[in-house]
Amino acid sequence: MSRDWRARRDQRAVVLQLLRDDHEPTWSRRELERELSDIQPAAIGQALGELAAHGLVSTRDGQRVWATPALCHLDALDLIVSEAERVRAA
């Protein structure tokens, strides 16, 4: 598995967590790490940094994280789908 593939997978996982309907819009780093326990905390941090650099997530003190309006708009346009949704659509 290539490093780029893992980085993209980690970013997708973070995005899908932040867009969940069953959680408040703001997540703590600890909550993300607990929900994404199969991803190393350092990799979650790297994913958050990359997503923030592209304007898709915002953070407060590095401990509170939320989806930006841009990411929420992409989701509202149905441009973001989970792997499970992608498989069902195929």
QUICORLIN-V510459 format. One record per residue. OMEGA is omega in radians with two decimals (999 if undefined). D_FIRST is the distance of its C-alpha to the first C-alpha in Angstrom with 1 decimal. Layout:
# QUICORLIN-V510459
OMEGA/D_FIRST + OMEGA/D_FIRST
This chain:
# QUICORLIN-V510459
-3.08/0.0 + 3.13/3.8 + 3.14/6.7 + 3.14/8.5 + 3.13/6.7 + 3.14/7.0 + 3.11/10.4 + 3.12/11.5 + -3.14/10.8 + 3.10/12.8 + 3.10/15.4 + -3.13/15.8 + 3.12/16.4 + 3.14/18.9 + -3.11/20.6 + 3.07/21.1 + -3.09/22.6 + -3.10/24.9 + -3.13/26.2 + 3.13/27.1 + -3.05/30.7 + -3.12/31.4 + 3.04/31.1 + -3.12/33.0 + -3.12/31.6 + 3.12/31.1 + 2.96/28.6 + 3.07/28.7 + -3.13/25.6 + 3.10/26.4 + 3.12/26.4 + -3.13/23.0 + 3.11/21.6 + -3.13/23.4 + -3.11/22.3 + -3.01/18.6 + 3.10/18.7 + 3.11/15.2 + 3.14/14.2 + 3.12/15.5 + 3.12/18.7 + 3.13/17.8 + 3.05/14.7 + 3.09/17.3 + 3.10/19.7 + 3.12/17.4 + 3.12/16.8 + 3.12/20.6 + 3.13/21.4 + 3.13/19.5 + 3.11/21.1 + 3.13/24.4 + 3.13/24.3 + 3.06/24.1 + -3.09/26.9 + 3.05/25.2 + 3.04/25.8 + 3.12/28.7 + 3.04/29.1 + 3.13/32.2 + 3.13/32.2 + -3.09/28.4 + 3.10/29.2 + -3.02/30.1 + 3.06/27.7 + 3.09/28.5 + 3.09/27.6 + 3.05/29.7 + 3.13/32.1 + 3.13/29.9 + 3.11/27.0 + 3.11/29.6 + 3.07/31.1 + 3.10/27.9 + 3.13/27.5 + 3.09/31.2 + -3.12/30.6 + 3.10/28.1 + 3.13/25.4 + 3.12/23.0 + 3.10/22.0 + 3.09/19.8 + 3.13/17.3 + 3.12/20.2 + 3.13/22.6 + -3.13/20.6 + 3.12/20.4 + -3.11/24.1 + -3.07/25.0 + 999/23.5
